């Protein structure tokens, strides 16, 4: 996953709506966020930044600020793996077998 930060110049709400619609329709985009005061658009997902800029330039002036990997919290992933390791048996061991009555499984 990548984090792409773009500088966008738009002057009204109609252009902003077109820009958000175009950005959310790009292939591989999982999240779109905008900072109105700084005129920054942040895209998260497996996207090609050059293709994203070329599509967005048809709507408004767009420049790339930064492209980098998505920073995830390592603590949250470590906690999730340790919680799963404490389960004594997998879930399917707790299920009861199906009952067979008159040719049908119940």
Backbone as a chain_set.jsonl record, in Angstrom:
{"seq": "XXXXXXXXXXXXXXXXXXXXXXXXXXXXXXXXXXXXXXXXXXXXXXXXXXXXXXXXXXXXXXXXXXXXXXXXXXXXXXXXXXXXXXXXXXXXXXXXXXXXXXXXXX", "coords": {"N": [[0.836, -1.169, 0.0], [0.42, 2.231, -0.713], [1.014, 5.652, 0.138], [-0.029, 8.55, -1.185], [0.5, 11.906, -1.554], [-0.94, 14.791, -2.75], [-0.831, 18.057, -4.221], [-3.443, 20.152, -4.813], [-5.255, 22.492, -6.795], [-8.151, 24.135, -6.562], [-11.112, 26.025, -7.117], [-13.811, 26.191, -6.498], [-16.778, 24.547, -5.131], [-17.899, 22.765, -6.942], [-15.804, 21.934, -8.609], [-14.284, 20.718, -6.646], [-15.927, 18.542, -5.95], [-15.917, 17.101, -8.383], [-13.218, 16.473, -8.481], [-12.916, 14.821, -6.192], [-14.611, 12.718, -6.914], [-13.334, 11.752, -9.21], [-10.864, 10.986, -8.083], [-11.652, 8.999, -6.264], [-12.549, 7.092, -8.003], [-10.336, 6.002, -9.198], [-8.21, 3.261, -10.094], [-7.409, 0.938, -7.632], [-7.491, 2.63, -5.436], [-8.099, 3.012, -2.042], [-8.72, 4.769, 0.004], [-9.603, 8.191, 0.319], [-8.711, 11.416, 1.205], [-9.029, 14.87, 2.091], [-7.461, 17.983, 2.695], [-8.562, 21.022, 3.275], [-7.547, 23.569, 3.993], [-4.81, 23.466, 3.426], [-4.838, 22.645, 0.846], [-4.403, 19.928, 0.072], [-4.488, 16.619, -1.133], [-4.929, 13.343, -0.156], [-4.192, 10.08, -1.025], [-4.756, 6.675, -0.474], [-3.653, 3.357, -0.989], [-3.075, 0.774, -3.482], [-1.802, 2.242, -5.912], [-0.876, 3.936, -8.976], [1.04, 6.72, -8.937], [1.609, 8.524, -11.027], [-0.321, 8.018, -12.998], [-2.554, 8.707, -11.508], [-2.177, 11.468, -11.123], [-2.244, 12.332, -13.78], [-4.913, 11.798, -14.485], [-6.275, 13.424, -12.624], [-5.405, 15.953, -13.374], [-6.972, 16.639, -15.488], [-9.168, 17.672, -14.326], [-8.41, 19.589, -12.359], [-5.605, 21.72, -11.415], [-2.802, 19.828, -10.54], [-0.215, 18.55, -8.486], [2.493, 16.424, -7.473], [3.319, 15.851, -4.131], [4.389, 14.018, -2.219], [5.338, 10.54, -2.217], [5.017, 7.447, -0.74], [5.472, 4.532, 1.426], [2.682, 3.195, 3.267], [2.351, 4.026, 6.605], [1.918, 1.908, 9.2], [0.58, 1.065, 12.408], [2.731, -0.694, 14.391], [2.368, -1.766, 16.862], [-0.347, -2.434, 17.075], [-0.573, -4.557, 15.255], [1.127, -6.414, 16.433], [-0.203, -6.972, 18.829], [-2.516, -8.155, 17.858], [-1.532, -10.535, 16.744], [-0.515, -11.8, 19.025], [-2.823, -12.173, 20.534], [-4.241, -14.029, 19.007], [-2.621, -16.249, 19.274], [-3.172, -17.335, 21.745], [-5.4, -18.919, 21.666], [-6.652, -22.055, 22.448], [-7.571, -24.219, 20.839], [-8.335, -24.537, 17.364], [-11.191, -22.946, 15.777], [-12.872, -24.769, 14.401], [-12.72, -27.147, 15.839], [-14.516, -26.892, 17.882], [-17.005, -27.152, 16.845], [-20.044, -29.001, 16.411], [-20.668, -32.301, 15.09], [-22.561, -32.904, 12.054], [-25.962, -34.077, 12.081], [-27.485, -37.077, 10.962], [-30.492, -37.819, 9.654], [-32.947, -39.787, 8.373], [-31.946, -39.738, 5.68], [-31.164, -37.072, 5.362], [-28.945, -34.431, 6.112], [-28.745, -32.614, 9.068]], "CA": [[0.0, 0.0, 0.0], [1.15, 3.49, -0.821], [0.384, 6.904, 0.542], [0.314, 9.567, -2.167], [0.011, 13.223, -1.165], [-0.972, 15.657, -3.925], [-1.274, 19.438, -4.043], [-4.483, 20.427, -5.797], [-5.769, 23.855, -6.81], [-9.537, 24.21, -7.009], [-11.631, 27.316, -6.718], [-15.201, 26.142, -6.028], [-17.218, 23.237, -4.651], [-18.174, 21.88, -8.076], [-14.51, 21.363, -8.998], [-13.883, 19.821, -5.552], [-16.711, 17.317, -6.079], [-15.399, 16.362, -9.534], [-11.905, 15.963, -8.111], [-13.109, 13.7, -5.268], [-15.205, 11.621, -7.668], [-12.281, 11.203, -10.063], [-9.868, 10.332, -7.232], [-12.202, 7.768, -5.686], [-12.767, 6.138, -9.08], [-9.079, 5.468, -9.711], [-7.982, 1.845, -9.825], [-6.557, 0.638, -6.486], [-7.648, 3.6, -4.349], [-8.912, 2.527, -0.929], [-9.135, 5.873, 0.851], [-9.341, 9.542, -0.188], [-8.966, 12.458, 2.192], [-8.64, 16.184, 1.607], [-7.231, 19.044, 3.669], [-8.968, 22.213, 2.545], [-6.703, 24.727, 4.298], [-3.504, 23.31, 2.78], [-5.087, 22.166, -0.531], [-3.733, 18.634, -0.101], [-5.318, 15.439, -1.343], [-4.177, 12.15, 0.235], [-4.741, 8.841, -1.56], [-4.176, 5.471, 0.103], [-3.969, 2.149, -1.735], [-2.099, 0.322, -4.48], [-2.08, 3.09, -7.064], [0.239, 4.515, -9.692], [0.888, 8.158, -8.721], [1.661, 9.251, -12.292], [-1.64, 7.891, -13.613], [-3.496, 9.468, -10.682], [-1.99, 12.884, -11.419], [-2.701, 12.617, -15.147], [-6.386, 11.825, -14.465], [-6.737, 14.576, -11.85], [-5.077, 17.197, -14.065], [-8.071, 16.961, -16.395], [-10.174, 18.369, -13.53], [-7.808, 20.757, -11.716], [-4.143, 21.706, -11.382], [-2.38, 18.828, -9.555], [1.221, 18.271, -8.398], [2.846, 15.411, -6.472], [4.116, 16.311, -2.996], [5.183, 12.892, -1.724], [4.884, 9.17, -2.436], [5.738, 6.584, 0.179], [4.685, 3.428, 1.977], [1.731, 3.521, 4.319], [2.889, 3.715, 7.928], [0.919, 1.253, 10.037], [0.992, 0.889, 13.79], [3.269, -2.03, 14.619], [1.841, -2.263, 18.131], [-1.649, -3.055, 16.873], [-0.407, -5.854, 14.597], [1.733, -7.326, 17.392], [-1.235, -7.363, 19.78], [-3.425, -9.071, 17.174], [-0.904, -11.845, 16.598], [-0.397, -12.443, 20.334], [-4.143, -12.606, 20.977], [-4.61, -15.233, 18.273], [-1.793, -17.374, 19.687], [-3.652, -17.876, 23.006], [-6.559, -19.786, 21.466], [-6.132, -23.409, 22.632], [-7.924, -25.05, 19.693], [-8.987, -23.773, 16.294], [-12.64, -22.822, 15.888], [-13.591, -25.919, 13.877], [-12.77, -28.225, 16.818], [-15.631, -26.651, 18.786], [-18.273, -27.376, 16.151], [-20.592, -30.341, 16.553], [-20.848, -32.945, 13.797], [-23.951, -32.865, 11.583], [-26.77, -35.251, 12.381], [-28.044, -37.697, 9.767], [-31.803, -38.368, 9.967], [-33.764, -40.17, 7.224], [-31.386, -39.326, 4.416], [-30.841, -35.64, 5.315], [-28.063, -33.873, 7.144], [-29.38, -31.499, 9.774]], "C": [[0.889, 1.244, 0.0], [0.307, 4.631, -0.271], [0.892, 7.976, -0.414], [-0.326, 10.874, -1.721], [0.159, 14.148, -2.365], [-1.393, 17.062, -3.526], [-2.24, 19.735, -5.175], [-4.943, 21.868, -5.661], [-7.176, 23.831, -7.385], [-10.137, 25.482, -6.435], [-13.099, 27.31, -6.329], [-15.578, 24.704, -5.669], [-17.487, 22.258, -5.794], [-16.889, 21.193, -8.549], [-14.039, 20.384, -7.928], [-14.634, 18.494, -5.641], [-16.229, 16.475, -7.253], [-14.051, 15.731, -9.215], [-12.031, 14.752, -7.193], [-13.693, 12.491, -5.991], [-14.171, 10.954, -8.562], [-11.261, 10.431, -9.235], [-10.395, 9.02, -6.664], [-12.444, 6.704, -6.749], [-11.5, 5.541, -9.656], [-8.884, 4.017, -9.272], [-7.012, 1.678, -8.657], [-6.696, 1.586, -5.314], [-8.575, 3.029, -3.285], [-9.445, 3.656, -0.058], [-8.717, 7.197, 0.221], [-9.653, 10.52, 0.935], [-8.414, 13.773, 1.659], [-8.476, 17.129, 2.782], [-7.475, 20.356, 2.944], [-8.038, 23.397, 2.787], [-5.37, 24.67, 3.561], [-3.617, 22.876, 1.319], [-4.31, 20.888, -0.835], [-4.762, 17.537, -0.23], [-4.458, 14.227, -1.034], [-4.912, 10.92, -0.269], [-4.009, 7.671, -0.926], [-4.595, 4.269, -0.727], [-2.84, 1.783, -2.672], [-2.378, 1.057, -5.785], [-0.78, 3.531, -7.713], [0.103, 6.035, -9.587], [0.874, 8.957, -10.027], [0.31, 9.189, -13.005], [-2.686, 8.691, -12.837], [-3.395, 10.955, -10.993], [-2.498, 13.212, -12.82], [-4.225, 12.651, -15.232], [-6.904, 13.068, -13.744], [-6.413, 15.908, -12.517], [-6.129, 17.579, -15.097], [-9.156, 17.768, -15.678], [-9.609, 19.659, -12.935], [-6.292, 20.622, -11.754], [-3.68, 20.803, -10.241], [-0.866, 18.626, -9.641], [1.46, 17.239, -7.303], [3.698, 16.056, -5.387], [4.999, 15.178, -2.497], [4.507, 11.573, -2.065], [5.694, 8.289, -1.507], [4.871, 5.453, 0.668], [3.771, 3.917, 3.084], [2.313, 3.094, 5.655], [1.779, 3.157, 8.79], [1.47, 1.126, 11.455], [1.466, -0.537, 13.992], [2.733, -2.628, 15.917], [0.507, -2.969, 17.929], [-1.522, -4.41, 16.185], [0.215, -6.864, 15.552], [0.698, -7.828, 18.392], [-2.18, -8.363, 19.131], [-2.81, -10.456, 17.037], [-0.77, -12.539, 17.94], [-1.751, -12.904, 20.845], [-4.572, -13.884, 20.268], [-3.799, -16.443, 18.716], [-2.284, -18.001, 20.988], [-4.859, -18.78, 22.854], [-6.089, -21.244, 21.535], [-6.41, -24.326, 21.439], [-8.514, -24.163, 18.606], [-10.505, -23.847, 16.423], [-13.352, -24.091, 15.438], [-13.583, -27.11, 14.828], [-13.966, -28.081, 17.756], [-16.989, -26.911, 18.134], [-18.738, -28.818, 16.35], [-20.759, -30.971, 15.172], [-22.314, -32.878, 13.357], [-24.677, -34.174, 11.914], [-27.41, -35.755, 11.101], [-29.362, -38.354, 10.163], [-32.566, -38.564, 8.661], [-33.239, -39.601, 5.904], [-31.011, -37.856, 4.309], [-29.858, -35.29, 6.416], [-28.747, -32.665, 7.759], [-28.301, -30.667, 10.438]], "O": [[1.949, 1.285, 0.625], [-0.922, 4.574, -0.225], [2.086, 8.275, -0.452], [-1.54, 10.948, -1.533], [1.245, 14.277, -2.929], [-2.202, 17.247, -2.616], [-1.902, 19.59, -6.35], [-5.016, 22.405, -4.556], [-7.364, 23.537, -8.566], [-9.711, 25.956, -5.382], [-13.603, 28.333, -5.867], [-14.801, 23.772, -5.875], [-17.319, 21.05, -5.626], [-16.897, 20.0, -8.853], [-13.464, 19.344, -8.246], [-14.044, 17.434, -5.43], [-16.14, 15.253, -7.133], [-13.77, 14.603, -9.62], [-11.332, 13.757, -7.388], [-13.307, 11.356, -5.708], [-14.134, 9.728, -8.663], [-10.836, 9.346, -9.631], [-9.658, 8.036, -6.591], [-12.536, 5.521, -6.419], [-11.569, 4.662, -10.515], [-9.344, 3.611, -8.204], [-5.908, 2.222, -8.689], [-6.069, 1.365, -4.278], [-9.696, 2.614, -3.582], [-10.505, 3.521, 0.552], [-7.626, 7.317, -0.337], [-10.723, 10.464, 1.542], [-7.46, 13.793, 0.882], [-9.246, 17.088, 3.742], [-6.681, 20.756, 2.092], [-7.77, 24.159, 1.858], [-4.855, 25.698, 3.121], [-2.605, 22.753, 0.63], [-3.646, 20.781, -1.866], [-5.775, 17.524, 0.47], [-3.368, 14.088, -1.588], [-6.095, 10.73, 0.013], [-2.781, 7.672, -0.847], [-5.754, 4.163, -1.128], [-1.778, 2.406, -2.658], [-3.098, 0.559, -6.651], [0.281, 3.505, -7.09], [-0.867, 6.591, -10.103], [0.184, 9.973, -10.113], [-0.152, 10.19, -13.553], [-3.591, 9.28, -13.427], [-4.416, 11.633, -11.114], [-3.116, 14.256, -13.025], [-4.776, 13.457, -15.982], [-7.861, 13.696, -14.198], [-7.086, 16.902, -12.248], [-6.173, 18.728, -15.537], [-9.956, 18.455, -16.312], [-10.255, 20.705, -12.998], [-5.756, 19.563, -12.079], [-4.109, 20.979, -9.1], [-0.306, 18.541, -10.734], [0.72, 17.185, -6.321], [4.684, 16.729, -5.686], [6.212, 15.343, -2.364], [3.284, 11.491, -2.185], [6.922, 8.372, -1.484], [3.677, 5.404, 0.371], [4.047, 4.916, 3.748], [2.721, 1.945, 5.825], [0.805, 3.85, 9.082], [2.683, 1.086, 11.661], [0.706, -1.484, 13.791], [2.651, -3.848, 16.058], [0.258, -4.002, 18.552], [-2.284, -5.325, 16.495], [-0.123, -8.047, 15.5], [0.723, -9.002, 18.762], [-2.604, -9.32, 19.778], [-3.51, -11.456, 17.2], [-0.899, -13.762, 18.002], [-1.831, -13.926, 21.526], [-5.208, -14.739, 20.883], [-4.257, -17.573, 18.545], [-1.856, -19.107, 21.319], [-5.305, -19.362, 23.842], [-5.216, -21.638, 20.761], [-5.554, -25.131, 21.073], [-9.13, -23.14, 18.908], [-11.032, -24.723, 17.109], [-14.357, -24.463, 16.044], [-14.384, -28.025, 14.639], [-14.385, -29.065, 18.366], [-18.014, -26.888, 18.814], [-17.924, -29.736, 16.445], [-20.969, -30.26, 14.19], [-23.209, -32.802, 14.199], [-24.06, -35.236, 12.01], [-27.829, -34.966, 10.254], [-29.368, -39.328, 10.915], [-32.803, -37.603, 7.928], [-34.002, -39.049, 5.111], [-30.572, -37.426, 3.242], [-29.948, -35.809, 7.529], [-29.264, -31.802, 7.05], [-28.605, -29.67, 11.093]]}, "num_chains": 1, "name": "protein.A"}
